[in-house]
Each structure stands twice: as structure tokens, then as C-alpha cells.
Amino acid sequence: MRSLISILTLATLWQGGALWAQLATVNELGLSWGHLHVTAPDREKEAKAWITLGGGLGYNLSGNIPITFPGIVILLRQREVTGGSAGAVVDHVAFRVPDLEASMAKWKGLVTWWKQGNWGLKPEPGTKPGQGFVTTPGGVKIEILEDKSLQVPIVYDHAHFYVPESRLQETQAWYTKMFGAKPVRGEANTLSMPGGMLVFSKSDAPAALNVGRSLDHIGFNALSAESLRVFTKGLEEKGAKFERPPESSSMGMTSVLDNLGMRIEITKAQGGYFDLKQLDAAFHTFDEGGRRQGDPPRQQP
């Protein structure tokens, strides 16, 4: 209980910077960026780090702790991991801030202030001007990019994939075909989806898949059950390899494997983590017993 209260207290301190957060408008296929699914041995400790980064505590719609940023929601679950994100296919994710130096100094100061183990973000210098890195307690590597034109404190920017050079074009073509990702003019090996980008770099050897690591998988989001149904039908027609078939649940979760074997989750109604008005009519929250859509209400003792 004390840990929960401390998370809520920290969320309140930073909430003013996250009230403007929401998912992006969907593309022509009905999708936008949705979530990053993060696993940590201590998810409360991990949640404090993401809130310190600038996220807000979202509405509790599932068994995960939701941390919201403009363009993305971080879903935190507690579980042992096989390693951090560095060295995996999605090696890191990136956010933009208007003042890099001030942000890095703030995060470094908070790590010192807590003095209670590795609760904070571990700052590291970048390799070029306007760039820095932080790592969460659970091992998620985050690139921080300076954007002086930014009018909000922080915004999601991209997920960075490392792919063997021989498969770079094939992988980008797969994301374009399946999800409608668009090439970014003037940026090599970069695709855009509403809410953020997918950046691809060549790796000398095949990287480890993310499943089981701190950054377990990425996810895209549809607005409603009907738009998700139409989209998943299109995936079937395109020959997508389903890891988990579409299911009738509050989030309508399904997942496919990309050409490298990476899990990509597709859901609906994740805008509800930011604003309950964005939930579709079929939505209900899961209780701790895992009640699913259509189940009768639990009897209260």
C-alpha cells in the first residue's frame, strides 16, 4: 500500500505535464501507435521512473500500470526478465524534450534525491549534440532528443530496430504493407506511423527477439471493435502470421509476428487510458479475477 501511495503522490506532482497526452489520430488503415509493453521485476519501481520521465498515471483498465505520454501508453507488468532492451531487435525507444540539458539534470538530481536503490533513471551522455540516454530500473534503454520547437514537456518519438543489413528493406516493406507505415522524407530507413516513427539500423548479426526482455513488445491501436475487425481481416488477406488470433475482449487483443519473428500487438480502445470517453461501447474493465467480456458481474461478498 505504501508503494502505491508513493506512486500516486509522484504522479500527482508530475500530472500537470501529462494532462495534454493522448494517442494520435489513426491512419487510413485505422491504426496509430498504441503501447509499449514493459516488464520489470518491480513494476512499482519501474512506474516511478517512467513518471519521473514525464508520464502521467493513466486510467486503470487492466492488470497493468498505465503511464501515458503524448502518442503512446506504457503498460507495466511485474515479471522476471531475461535482459534489458539493449541488444534486442527493438534496442531502445526515444522521446523528445524541449531542453535536453535541463531534463537530464532533473532526472540525475532525482536519482540522488531518492537515495533508495535504483528507483530513478540512469542518465548517460549521447554520441552527438542534442542527444542523451537514460535507462530505467528494469532495463529499458531510452534515447532523449532535443527539440527546441516542442511546445509540451515530452513526446514519444520512435522505436529503434536493429536488423541485419540483408533484411533492412524487407522489414520496412513488411511494416508498410501490414500497418500502412510511410517512409519519412529525408530520413533513411525511417517509417512513420501516427504517434511516432519506426527507425531501422543495420546490425552485424541477428539481434535477440524482445519477448521476455524488459521491453517485451510494441503495439498499435484501433479506435473501436469494428475498425479492429476490419483491420485484422485485412491482415489475414495479406498473409500475416498470427501469434494470437483476434479475441472478443475489452481490448480486442491480437498479435502477429513480423518477418523477423517480433511480436506486434494490435488492440482497440487504448485511448481510454488517457480519457474514458474514448472507450467504445463494448468495453469493460477486467477485474483481478480476469473477468472477460460477456461474463456476468461478480457477486459482492
C-alpha positions in Angstrom: 0.0 0.0 0.0 2.8 2.4 0.8 4.4 1.8 -2.6 1.0 2.5 -4.3 0.6 5.7 -2.4 4.1 6.9 -3.3 3.4 6.2 -7.0 0.2 8.2 -6.8 2.0 11.0 -4.9 4.7 11.2 -7.6 2.1 11.0 -10.3 0.3 14.0 -8.8 3.5 16.0 -8.8 4.0 15.4 -12.5 0.4 15.2 -13.6 0.3 18.8 -14.8 2.7 17.9 -17.5 0.7 14.9 -18.8 -2.9 16.2 -19.0 -2.3 17.0 -22.7 -1.3 13.5 -23.5 -3.4 11.4 -25.9 -2.9 8.9 -28.8 -2.6 10.2 -32.3 -5.3 10.2 -35.0 -5.4 6.9 -36.9 -4.1 6.4 -40.4 -6.0 5.2 -43.5 -5.9 1.6 -42.2 -7.4 2.7 -38.9 -4.3 2.4 -36.8 -2.0 4.6 -34.7 0.8 3.8 -32.2 -0.8 2.3 -29.1 1.6 1.0 -26.4 5.0 -0.2 -25.3 4.6 -3.3 -23.1 7.3 -3.1 -20.4 8.1 -5.9 -17.9 10.0 -5.4 -14.7 10.8 -7.5 -11.6 9.5 -4.5 -9.6 6.9 -2.7 -11.6 6.2 0.0 -8.9 9.8 1.0 -9.0 9.6 1.0 -12.8 6.5 3.1 -12.7 8.2 5.8 -10.7 10.9 6.0 -13.2 8.5 6.4 -16.2 6.5 9.1 -14.2 9.8 10.9 -13.5 10.5 10.8 -17.2 7.3 12.9 -17.6 4.5 10.4 -18.0 1.1 10.6 -16.3 -0.7 7.8 -14.5 -3.5 6.6 -16.8 -6.9 5.2 -16.0 -6.7 1.6 -14.6 -8.3 -0.5 -17.3 -6.4 -3.7 -17.0 -3.9 -5.5 -14.7 -1.1 -3.3 -16.0 0.1 0.1 -14.6 -0.5 2.5 -17.4 1.8 5.5 -17.9 0.7 7.9 -20.6 2.7 10.2 -22.9 1.7 12.1 -26.0 1.4 9.4 -28.7 2.0 6.3 -26.5 1.0 4.5 -23.3 3.5 2.4 -21.4 1.9 -0.7 -19.9 3.9 -2.1 -17.0 3.6 -5.6 -15.7 5.6 -7.4 -13.0 7.6 -10.4 -14.0 11.3 -11.5 -14.1 13.0 -10.6 -17.4 15.7 -12.3 -19.5 17.5 -9.0 -20.0 17.3 -5.3 -20.8 16.2 -3.9 -24.1 19.7 -3.1 -25.3 20.9 -5.7 -27.7 17.4 -6.8 -28.8 15.7 -6.1 -32.1 14.0 -3.1 -30.6 17.1 -1.8 -28.8 15.5 1.3 -27.4 12.7 3.8 -27.7 13.0 7.6 -28.0 11.3 10.7 -26.7 11.8 14.4 -27.5 12.1 17.2 -25.0 12.4 21.0 -25.5 15.5 21.3 -23.3 17.8 18.3 -23.1 20.3 19.7 -20.6 17.5 20.7 -18.1 15.8 17.4 -18.4 18.9 15.3 -17.9 19.9 17.4 -14.9 16.4 17.0 -13.4 16.5 13.2 -13.8 20.0 13.0 -12.4 19.0 15.1 -9.4 16.0 12.9 -8.6 18.1 9.8 -8.6 20.3 11.4 -6.0 17.3 12.7 -4.0 15.6 9.3 -3.7 18.6 7.5 -2.3 16.5 4.4 -2.1 18.2 2.0 -4.5 17.8 2.2 -8.3 14.4 3.8 -8.4 15.3 6.5 -10.9 16.5 6.9 -14.4 20.2 6.3 -15.1 21.3 9.2 -17.3 24.1 8.7 -19.9 25.6 11.1 -22.5 24.7 10.8 -26.1 27.1 10.5 -29.0 26.0 13.7 -30.8 24.7 17.1 -29.9 21.1 17.2 -28.7 21.1 13.6 -27.7 21.2 11.7 -24.4 20.1 8.4 -23.0 18.5 7.1 -19.8 17.9 3.6 -18.6 15.0 2.6 -16.4 15.5 0.3 -13.3 14.0 -2.6 -15.3 16.5 -2.1 -18.1 14.6 -0.2 -20.9 17.0 2.0 -22.8 15.5 5.4 -23.8 17.0 7.9 -26.2 16.3 11.5 -25.4 16.3 14.0 -28.3 16.2 17.8 -28.0 13.6 19.6 -30.0 13.6 23.3 -29.1 10.4 23.9 -31.0 8.4 21.5 -28.8 5.5 23.1 -27.0 5.0 20.3 -24.5 7.4 18.9 -21.9 7.9 15.5 -23.6 6.6 13.5 -26.5 7.1 10.0 -27.9 9.3 9.9 -31.0 10.3 6.4 -32.2 11.2 2.7 -31.6 14.6 1.8 -32.9 15.0 -1.6 -34.6 18.4 -3.3 -35.3 18.1 -5.6 -38.3 20.7 -7.5 -40.4 21.6 -5.4 -43.5 20.3 -8.1 -45.8 16.8 -7.7 -44.3 16.5 -4.0 -43.8 14.4 -3.3 -46.9 12.3 -6.5 -46.4 11.5 -5.4 -42.8 10.5 -1.9 -43.8 8.3 -3.2 -46.6 6.6 -5.6 -44.2 5.6 -2.7 -41.8 4.4 -0.6 -44.8 2.3 -3.4 -46.2 0.8 -4.6 -42.9 0.3 -1.3 -41.0 0.4 1.4 -43.5 3.7 2.9 -42.2 5.0 5.6 -44.5 8.7 6.5 -45.5 9.9 9.7 -43.9 11.2 12.1 -46.5 14.9 12.9 -45.9 15.3 10.2 -43.3 16.8 6.9 -44.5 15.4 3.7 -43.1 12.7 5.5 -41.2 8.9 4.9 -41.3 6.2 7.0 -39.8 3.0 5.9 -38.0 0.6 8.3 -36.3 2.1 9.0 -32.9 5.7 8.1 -33.7 8.2 6.5 -36.0 10.0 3.2 -36.6 13.7 3.7 -37.2 15.8 0.9 -38.7 19.6 0.4 -38.4 21.7 -2.4 -39.6 23.2 -4.9 -37.2 26.2 -7.1 -37.7 24.3 -10.2 -36.5 20.7 -11.1 -35.9 19.6 -9.4 -32.6 17.7 -11.2 -29.9 13.9 -11.0 -30.0 12.3 -8.7 -27.4 9.8 -11.1 -25.9 10.8 -11.9 -22.3 13.0 -8.8 -22.0 12.3 -5.5 -20.3 10.8 -4.0 -23.5 8.6 -7.1 -24.4 6.8 -5.8 -27.5 5.3 -2.8 -29.2 1.6 -2.3 -30.0 -0.7 -0.4 -32.4 -4.2 0.6 -31.7 -7.6 0.8 -33.5 -10.4 3.1 -32.3 -13.2 0.5 -32.0 -14.2 -3.1 -32.2 -15.4 -2.7 -35.8 -12.3 -0.9 -37.0 -10.2 -3.6 -35.4 -12.3 -6.3 -37.0 -11.8 -4.7 -40.4 -8.1 -4.3 -39.9 -7.5 -7.8 -38.7 -9.4 -9.2 -41.7 -7.1 -7.2 -43.9 -4.1 -8.7 -42.1 -5.4 -12.2 -42.8 -5.8 -11.3 -46.5 -2.2 -10.1 -46.6 -1.0 -13.3 -45.2 0.1 -12.1 -41.8 1.3 -14.7 -39.3 -0.9 -14.6 -36.3 0.6 -15.4 -33.0 -2.7 -14.9 -31.2 -5.9 -14.8 -33.2 -8.3 -11.9 -32.6 -10.3 -12.3 -29.3 -13.5 -10.9 -28.0 -12.2 -8.9 -25.1 -12.2 -5.4 -23.8 -9.0 -4.5 -25.7 -9.7 -7.0 -28.6 -6.1 -8.1 -28.3 -4.4 -9.9 -31.2 -0.8 -10.3 -32.1 1.2 -11.0 -35.2 4.8 -11.9 -35.8 6.7 -9.7 -38.2 9.2 -11.1 -40.8 11.9 -11.3 -38.1 9.6 -13.1 -35.5 8.9 -10.0 -33.4 5.6 -9.8 -31.6 3.4 -6.9 -32.6 0.2 -6.5 -30.7 -2.9 -4.8 -32.1 -5.6 -3.6 -29.7 -8.6 -1.3 -29.6 -9.8 1.5 -27.3 -6.4 2.2 -25.7 -7.3 5.9 -25.8 -9.3 5.1 -22.8 -6.1 5.0 -20.7 -6.0 8.8 -21.4 -9.7 9.6 -21.5 -12.6 7.3 -20.6 -14.7 9.0 -23.3 -12.6 7.2 -25.9 -13.7 3.8 -24.8 -16.1 2.0 -27.2 -19.5 0.8 -26.1 -18.3 -2.9 -25.8 -15.6 -2.1 -23.3 -15.5 -3.1 -19.7 -12.6 -3.2 -17.3 -11.1 -6.5 -16.2 -11.2 -7.3 -12.5 -8.4 -9.0 -10.6 -10.0 -12.4 -11.3 -9.7 -11.8 -15.1 -13.4 -11.4 -15.9 -13.9 -11.2 -19.6 -16.4 -9.5 -21.9 -19.8 -11.1 -21.6 -19.2 -12.7 -18.2 -21.8 -11.8 -15.6 -20.9 -9.4 -12.8 -19.1 -10.9 -9.8 -21.3 -11.2 -6.7 -20.0 -9.0 -3.9 -19.3 -10.8 -0.6 
